[in-house]
């Protein structure tokens, strides 16, 4: 039983009608951006070794906010890992804007055509929070996702990236930032528990914060520059976020060893 979720639900239920109308207004005002093009790529390094990477998830992995995946999250992550691990990285994106963990399992996993890969990076959580899915349902759906991947690829390392920073979305009202943002935090905490039950499944729990990223990477941009449409990341954000994920993966001895032994 998740006490924070229960208390949050008690507070949220009377506000649902207001949240509904605010949500409709936001949806009407935010431009509908397309997903990025170019779902396959290759990051080269002067090495004979090639790591095969899949990225799976919702709109951030689908590259909403940039023109191509090469300049978005997946392409940048592949480039960063290629340099850090001194290897080539062959990559492909399987993602769809609006998908929850359950929809990814139902609509994407069976459609993966690769027979053999070396690791998977997953970005989810935003749509599960928008749909007000409970921690219990999220827990069940994420476990089913991991199991469905394991049936297809057995012991392949799986890395879940950190949850989307909904509390920072400029297009959202204070009410939606508070309610959905807090639920995202709860789902992130749940995910951190889930991965402990699986071998070679990892989660980066550090909250995405524009202020934190600006300070750590000494960026000369403002927090407002992190968003393309008030909701989805900008090109700069995708690239900094990908660099941060690469650092997490290569600074984790367990993940780095798993990738080097692949």
ZIMOGI-V165839 format. One line per field, one symbol per residue. ss: DSSP state (a for helix, b for strand, c for the rest). phi: phi as a letter, one per 30 degrees, with the letter a starting at -180 (. if undefined). psi: psi as a letter, one per 30 degrees, with the letter a starting at -180 (. if undefined). A space follows every 50 residues. Layout:
ss=???
phi=???
psi=???
This chain:
ss=ccaaaaaaaaaaaccaaaaaaaaaaaaaacccccccbccbbbbccccccb bbbbbbbcaaaacccccbaaacaaaaaaaaaaaaaccbbbbbbbbccccc aaaaaaacaaacccccccbbbbbccaaaaaccccaaaaaaaaaaaaaaaa aaacccbbbbcccccaaacccccaaaaaaaaaaaaaaaaaaaaaaaaccc bbbccccccaaaaaaaccccccaaaabcccccbcaaaaaaaaaaaaaaaa acaaaaaaaacc
phi=.cddddddddddedceedddddddddddcdddcdddcidbabccbdbddb cccccblcddddidjbdbddccdddddddddeddchbdbcbbcbabdjdc edddddccedddcdcbbcabcbbbkddddddhddeddeeddddddddddd ddbhcddbcddddddddcdddddeddeddddddedddddddddeddcbdh bbbcddddbdddddddchdcbcedddbdbjbcddeddedddddddededd cdeddddddddd
psi=kjeeeeeeeeeeeffeeeeeeeeeeeeffkkjkllllifklkjklilfkk kjkkkkbaeeefgkflelfefaeeeeeeeeeeeefhlkjklkkjlkkfkl eeeeeefeeffkfkfklelkkkjleeeeeeghkleeeeeeeeeeeeeeee eegcgkkkjklllkieffjefkleeeeeeeeeeeeeeeeeeeeeffgkkh klkjfkkkkeeeeeeeghkhllefffkegfellleeeeeeeeeeeeeeef fjeeeeeeeff.
